[in-house]
Amino acid sequence: MRRFLQSRTMAALLVVLAVAIGGGATAREDSQALESEAKASLERLYATNSSAKLLGSKAAGILVFPTIVKAGFMFGGQIGNGVLLVNGRMAGRYNSIAGSYGLQAGIQKFGYALFFMNGSALRFLDQSGGFEIGVGPSIVIVDEGMGKSITSSTITQDIYAVVFDQRGLMGGVGVQGSKITRIGD
């Protein structure tokens, strides 16, 4: 019983830490600062990942989360804010939040970009009342191996996700649910 309470206490502390870090950033960031950070992150991604640059040139819209904070011990959470870029201009602000449970421990920061390859997938983002990863259009995670094989003729999925700027240490396996919600224009 004591071990169970220690695990729950640690998990609660890590989730509170993740929310506090993410929540603090939310309170002090304005739309322009978030847009600038997202555009700068996307440019850094393009400079180091030619597949992401190709996806960006073909995408109907790109949802960029420059900083996601993830923490957990058995129970975990992650949070971050991002912007949707359509034709290089901000078309909305979004929040990404996720919860997880399983054999996991650590804390990390990372960014990710979702490349919406057609208008249908892009419309689903706002029409769904909160885009849940795993529900709706198919999402393909572009890792280093897959990234080498992407060409303009092999782009066939609705949405591609590219993770970048990973820092920290997080390990384990678990079940995760993630939701992306519009928070403003």
C-alpha positions as CSV (number, residue, x, y, z in Angstrom):
1,M,0.0,0.0,0.0
2,R,2.8,2.4,0.9
3,R,4.5,1.8,-2.5
4,F,1.2,2.5,-4.3
5,L,0.8,5.8,-2.4
6,Q,4.4,6.8,-3.2
7,S,3.8,6.1,-6.9
8,R,0.6,8.2,-6.9
9,T,2.2,11.1,-5.1
10,M,5.1,11.1,-7.5
11,A,2.8,10.9,-10.5
12,A,0.7,13.7,-9.2
13,L,3.8,15.9,-8.6
14,L,5.1,15.3,-12.1
15,V,1.7,16.0,-13.7
16,V,1.4,19.2,-11.7
17,L,5.0,20.2,-12.8
18,A,4.1,19.6,-16.4
19,V,0.9,21.6,-16.2
20,A,2.7,24.4,-14.3
21,I,5.5,24.7,-16.8
22,G,3.0,24.6,-19.7
23,G,0.5,26.9,-17.9
24,G,3.1,29.5,-17.1
25,A,4.1,29.7,-20.7
26,T,0.5,30.1,-21.8
27,A,-0.1,33.0,-19.5
28,R,2.9,35.1,-20.7
29,E,2.8,34.2,-24.4
30,D,0.8,36.3,-26.8
31,S,-0.3,35.3,-30.3
32,Q,2.6,37.1,-32.0
33,A,5.2,35.5,-29.8
34,L,3.8,32.1,-30.3
35,E,3.5,32.6,-34.1
36,S,7.1,33.8,-34.2
37,E,8.3,30.8,-32.2
38,A,6.4,28.3,-34.3
39,K,7.7,29.8,-37.6
40,A,11.3,29.8,-36.3
41,S,10.9,26.2,-35.1
42,L,9.5,25.2,-38.5
43,E,12.5,26.9,-40.3
44,R,14.9,25.0,-38.1
45,L,13.1,21.8,-38.8
46,Y,13.3,22.5,-42.6
47,A,17.0,23.2,-42.3
48,T,17.7,19.8,-40.8
49,N,15.0,17.6,-42.3
50,S,14.5,17.7,-46.1
51,S,11.4,15.4,-45.9
52,A,9.7,18.0,-43.6
53,K,10.5,20.7,-46.1
54,L,8.9,18.7,-48.9
55,L,5.8,18.0,-46.8
56,G,5.6,21.7,-46.0
57,S,5.7,22.7,-49.6
58,K,2.7,20.3,-50.4
59,A,0.7,20.8,-47.2
60,A,-2.7,22.5,-47.1
61,G,-1.8,23.6,-43.5
62,I,0.8,23.0,-40.8
63,L,0.1,22.8,-37.1
64,V,3.3,23.6,-35.2
65,F,3.8,23.0,-31.5
66,P,7.2,24.5,-30.8
67,T,7.4,23.3,-27.2
68,I,5.6,20.4,-25.6
69,V,6.4,19.5,-22.0
70,K,5.9,15.8,-21.0
71,A,6.4,14.4,-17.5
72,G,5.4,11.2,-15.9
73,F,5.9,8.4,-13.4
74,M,3.3,5.6,-14.0
75,F,0.8,8.4,-14.7
76,G,1.9,11.1,-17.1
77,G,0.8,14.2,-18.9
78,Q,2.0,16.6,-21.6
79,I,0.9,20.0,-22.6
80,G,1.9,22.7,-25.1
81,N,0.5,25.5,-27.4
82,G,0.9,25.9,-31.1
83,V,-0.3,27.6,-34.2
84,L,-1.9,26.6,-37.5
85,L,-0.1,28.0,-40.5
86,V,-1.9,28.2,-43.8
87,N,0.0,29.8,-46.7
88,G,2.6,30.9,-44.2
89,R,0.1,32.9,-42.1
90,M,-1.3,32.1,-38.7
91,A,-4.9,30.7,-39.0
92,G,-5.5,29.8,-35.4
93,R,-3.9,29.0,-32.0
94,Y,-4.2,25.5,-30.5
95,N,-3.5,23.6,-27.3
96,S,-2.3,20.0,-27.2
97,I,-2.8,18.0,-24.0
98,A,-2.3,14.3,-23.4
99,G,-2.5,11.9,-20.5
100,S,-0.8,8.5,-20.3
101,Y,-0.6,5.5,-18.0
102,G,2.0,2.7,-18.0
103,L,5.6,1.8,-17.2
104,Q,7.1,5.2,-17.7
105,A,9.3,7.7,-16.0
106,G,11.0,11.0,-16.8
107,I,10.5,14.5,-18.1
108,Q,11.2,15.9,-21.6
109,K,10.6,18.8,-23.9
110,F,10.0,18.5,-27.6
111,G,8.2,20.1,-30.6
112,Y,6.2,18.6,-33.3
113,A,4.5,19.6,-36.5
114,L,1.4,18.1,-38.1
115,F,1.4,18.5,-41.9
116,F,-2.3,18.4,-43.2
117,M,-1.9,17.3,-46.8
118,N,-5.5,18.1,-48.0
119,G,-8.4,20.3,-47.3
120,S,-10.5,17.5,-45.9
121,A,-8.0,16.7,-43.1
122,L,-7.5,20.4,-42.4
123,R,-11.3,20.9,-42.0
124,F,-11.5,17.9,-39.7
125,L,-9.2,19.7,-37.3
126,D,-11.8,22.3,-36.5
127,Q,-15.0,20.4,-37.2
128,S,-14.2,17.6,-34.8
129,G,-14.6,19.8,-31.7
130,G,-11.2,18.8,-30.5
131,F,-8.9,16.7,-32.7
132,E,-8.1,13.5,-31.0
133,I,-5.0,11.6,-32.2
134,G,-6.1,8.2,-33.4
135,V,-9.6,9.3,-34.3
136,G,-10.4,10.7,-37.7
137,P,-7.9,11.0,-40.6
138,S,-4.9,8.7,-40.6
139,I,-1.7,10.1,-39.2
140,V,1.8,8.8,-40.2
141,I,4.7,9.5,-37.9
142,V,7.7,10.4,-40.0
143,D,10.8,9.0,-38.4
144,E,14.4,9.2,-39.7
145,G,14.1,5.9,-41.7
146,M,10.8,6.9,-43.3
147,G,11.9,10.4,-43.9
148,K,14.6,9.2,-46.3
149,S,12.0,7.5,-48.6
150,I,9.5,10.4,-48.9
151,T,9.2,11.9,-52.3
152,S,6.5,14.1,-53.8
153,S,4.9,10.9,-55.4
154,T,4.9,8.9,-52.1
155,I,2.9,11.5,-50.1
156,T,-0.4,9.6,-49.9
157,Q,-1.7,10.1,-46.3
158,D,-3.9,12.7,-44.8
159,I,-1.6,13.9,-42.1
160,Y,2.1,13.5,-41.3
161,A,3.7,14.2,-37.9
162,V,7.3,15.1,-37.4
163,V,8.8,15.3,-33.9
164,F,11.8,17.6,-33.4
165,D,14.1,19.2,-30.8
166,Q,13.8,16.4,-28.2
167,R,15.5,17.2,-24.9
168,G,15.3,15.4,-21.6
169,L,14.8,11.8,-20.7
170,M,11.5,9.9,-20.9
171,G,11.3,6.1,-21.1
172,G,8.8,3.3,-20.9
173,V,5.7,2.0,-22.5
174,G,2.1,2.9,-21.9
175,V,-1.2,3.9,-23.2
176,Q,-1.7,7.5,-24.2
177,G,-4.6,9.7,-25.4
178,S,-4.0,13.1,-26.9
179,K,-6.3,15.9,-27.8
180,I,-5.8,19.1,-29.8
181,T,-8.2,22.0,-29.2
182,R,-8.5,25.4,-30.8
183,I,-7.9,28.2,-28.3
184,G,-8.2,31.3,-30.5
185,D,-7.4,33.0,-33.7
